């Protein structure tokens, strides 16, 4: 594969019924068995930071060979069922999808590893040249990171660039965070808002190929 599709969904779930939350997470995690899915991980957010108020509680990250596979996943009856059954506990949701032209060596990070997702909302009227510069700066941050521009309308809440990378543990991610700060000044003037999500890959995650 020369590229993959990254699919990220952030949820804000109410805590009225923990049983329904567990049912939703388990139901989404079982979708890894669909033929279209290369990797799928769903669970609670370990740490979230944002330049504006965000209160998301759970995250889904999955990978696909193509946009067509992502679309087939979205309309699959099992996915539609899980979405419908969880409507009563979802207070907010956003999704960002992008094509990553750098395929990571490990498509399905092992359980216990730590994922870091960064979503960027750019200021109005930012041209294509700065967008490319931003994505190149992000690629320099860490070997194995994937980055791209959102192609799905409807649920990104204005966030247009996404990136994801995985680490062995929380200690490694904190060490890399210090290095990343050196790059922030290069792109800060273009950015209106940032959401950073860290999560631990649960044991139910897998690779279905």
C-alpha positions as CSV (number, residue, x, y, z in Angstrom):
1,X,0.0,0.0,0.0
2,X,1.2,3.5,-0.9
3,X,-1.3,5.2,1.3
4,X,-4.0,4.6,4.0
5,X,-7.1,6.4,5.2
6,X,-7.1,7.5,8.8
7,X,-10.5,7.9,10.5
8,X,-10.8,9.6,13.9
9,X,-14.0,10.2,15.9
10,X,-14.2,12.0,19.2
11,X,-17.2,11.4,21.5
12,X,-18.6,13.2,24.5
13,X,-20.6,10.6,26.4
14,X,-22.8,11.2,29.3
15,X,-22.1,9.1,32.4
16,X,-25.7,8.3,33.3
17,X,-25.5,4.7,32.2
18,X,-22.0,3.1,32.3
19,X,-23.5,-0.1,30.9
20,X,-24.5,1.6,27.7
21,X,-21.1,3.2,27.4
22,X,-19.4,-0.2,27.8
23,X,-21.8,-1.7,25.3
24,X,-21.0,1.1,22.7
25,X,-17.2,0.7,23.1
26,X,-17.5,-3.1,22.9
27,X,-19.8,-2.8,19.9
28,X,-17.4,-0.5,18.0
29,X,-14.4,-2.6,18.9
30,X,-16.0,-5.7,17.4
31,X,-16.1,-3.8,14.0
32,X,-12.4,-4.6,13.7
33,X,-13.6,-7.9,12.2
34,X,-15.1,-6.2,9.2
35,X,-13.1,-6.9,6.0
36,X,-12.7,-3.2,5.3
37,X,-10.9,-2.5,8.6
38,X,-7.1,-2.6,8.8
39,X,-7.0,-1.4,12.4
40,X,-9.6,-0.2,15.0
41,X,-9.1,1.1,18.5
42,X,-11.9,2.5,20.7
43,X,-11.8,3.6,24.4
44,X,-11.7,6.3,26.9
45,X,-9.4,9.3,26.5
46,X,-6.4,9.3,28.8
47,X,-5.6,13.0,28.4
48,X,-7.1,15.8,26.3
49,X,-5.9,19.3,25.8
50,X,-7.4,22.1,23.7
51,X,-6.9,25.8,23.2
52,X,-10.7,26.1,23.6
53,X,-13.1,24.2,25.7
54,X,-13.5,20.6,24.7
55,X,-15.0,17.9,26.8
56,X,-14.7,14.7,24.7
57,X,-14.5,11.5,26.8
58,X,-13.9,8.7,24.2
59,X,-12.0,8.2,21.0
60,X,-12.1,5.9,18.0
61,X,-9.2,5.5,15.6
62,X,-9.4,3.2,12.6
63,X,-7.5,2.6,9.3
64,X,-8.6,1.6,5.8
65,X,-7.0,0.9,2.5
66,X,-9.2,3.4,0.6
67,X,-12.1,5.9,0.9
68,X,-14.3,3.2,-0.6
69,X,-13.5,0.9,2.3
70,X,-14.2,3.7,4.8
71,X,-17.6,4.3,3.1
72,X,-18.4,0.6,3.1
73,X,-17.6,0.5,6.8
74,X,-19.8,3.5,7.5
75,X,-22.9,1.9,5.8
76,X,-22.3,-1.6,7.1
77,X,-25.3,-2.8,9.1
78,X,-23.2,-3.6,12.2
79,X,-21.8,-0.1,12.2
80,X,-25.2,1.5,11.7
81,X,-26.6,-0.6,14.5
82,X,-24.0,0.5,17.0
83,X,-24.4,4.1,16.0
84,X,-28.2,3.9,16.5
85,X,-28.0,2.1,19.8
86,X,-25.6,4.7,21.3
87,X,-27.6,7.8,20.3
88,X,-29.0,8.3,23.8
89,X,-25.6,8.6,25.5
90,X,-23.8,10.8,22.9
91,X,-23.8,14.5,23.9
92,X,-21.3,15.5,21.2
93,X,-19.3,14.0,18.3
94,X,-16.7,15.1,15.8
95,X,-14.9,13.2,13.1
96,X,-11.9,13.9,10.9
97,X,-10.7,11.7,8.0
98,X,-7.5,12.0,6.0
99,X,-5.3,10.2,3.5
100,X,-1.9,9.4,4.8
101,X,0.8,9.1,2.1
102,X,3.3,7.7,4.6
103,X,2.2,4.2,5.7
104,X,3.5,3.3,9.2
105,X,5.4,0.1,9.5
106,X,2.9,-1.1,12.2
107,X,-0.7,-0.7,11.0
108,X,-2.2,-2.0,14.2
109,X,-0.3,-0.8,17.3
110,X,-0.2,-3.4,20.0
111,X,-2.3,-3.3,23.1
112,X,-0.8,-1.0,25.8
113,X,0.8,1.4,23.4
114,X,-0.2,5.0,23.5
115,X,-1.8,6.9,20.7
116,X,-1.6,10.7,20.2
117,X,-4.0,12.4,17.9
118,X,-3.6,16.1,17.0
119,X,-6.4,18.0,15.2
120,X,-5.8,21.5,13.9
121,X,-8.4,24.2,13.0
122,X,-6.7,26.8,10.8
123,X,-7.5,30.5,10.7
124,X,-9.7,31.8,8.0
125,X,-8.2,32.3,4.5
126,X,-5.1,30.2,5.1
127,X,-3.9,29.3,1.6
128,X,-2.7,25.9,0.4
129,X,1.0,26.7,0.7
130,X,0.9,27.3,4.5
131,X,-1.2,24.1,4.8
132,X,1.5,22.1,3.1
133,X,4.1,23.8,5.3
134,X,2.2,22.8,8.4
135,X,1.9,19.2,7.3
136,X,5.6,19.0,6.5
137,X,6.5,20.4,10.0
138,X,4.3,17.8,11.6
139,X,6.0,15.0,9.6
140,X,9.3,16.2,11.0
141,X,8.2,15.7,14.6
142,X,8.3,12.0,14.9
143,X,9.1,9.0,12.6
144,X,6.0,7.1,11.9
145,X,3.5,9.9,12.3
146,X,0.8,10.2,9.7
147,X,-0.7,13.6,8.7
148,X,-3.2,14.8,6.2
149,X,-6.1,17.2,5.3
150,X,-9.7,16.3,6.2
151,X,-11.8,15.1,3.2
152,X,-15.1,14.4,4.9
153,X,-17.6,17.3,5.4
154,X,-20.2,17.4,8.0
155,X,-18.6,16.6,11.4
156,X,-15.1,18.1,11.6
157,X,-16.2,21.2,13.4
158,X,-13.8,23.3,11.4
159,X,-10.8,21.1,12.1
160,X,-9.0,20.5,8.8
161,X,-5.7,18.8,9.5
162,X,-5.2,15.6,11.5
163,X,-2.2,13.6,12.6
164,X,-1.7,10.4,14.6
165,X,1.3,8.6,16.0
166,X,1.9,5.8,18.5
167,X,4.4,5.3,21.3
168,X,5.5,2.4,23.5
169,X,4.2,4.1,26.7
170,X,3.4,7.4,28.3
171,X,7.0,8.0,29.2
172,X,8.1,7.9,25.6
173,X,5.3,10.3,24.5
174,X,6.3,12.8,27.2
175,X,9.9,12.8,26.0
176,X,8.8,13.4,22.4
177,X,6.4,16.2,23.5
178,X,9.5,18.2,24.7
179,X,11.0,17.9,21.2
180,X,7.8,18.9,19.4
181,X,7.7,22.3,21.2
182,X,10.7,23.3,19.1
183,X,8.5,23.2,16.0
184,X,5.4,25.0,17.3
185,X,6.6,28.5,16.6
186,X,6.8,27.7,12.8
187,X,3.1,27.1,12.5
188,X,1.4,28.9,15.4
189,X,0.4,32.0,13.4
190,X,-1.8,29.8,11.1
191,X,-3.7,27.9,13.8
192,X,-6.9,29.0,15.4
193,X,-7.5,25.9,17.6
194,X,-5.9,22.6,18.5
195,X,-7.2,19.4,20.1
196,X,-4.7,16.9,21.3
197,X,-5.9,13.5,22.5
198,X,-3.9,10.7,24.1
199,X,-5.2,7.2,24.7
200,X,-4.0,3.7,25.6
201,X,-4.7,1.0,23.0
202,X,-7.0,-1.5,24.7
203,X,-6.5,-5.3,24.5
204,X,-9.5,-5.6,22.2
205,X,-7.9,-3.7,19.4
206,X,-6.6,-5.8,16.5
207,X,-5.6,-5.9,12.8
208,X,-8.1,-7.5,10.5
209,X,-6.0,-8.4,7.4
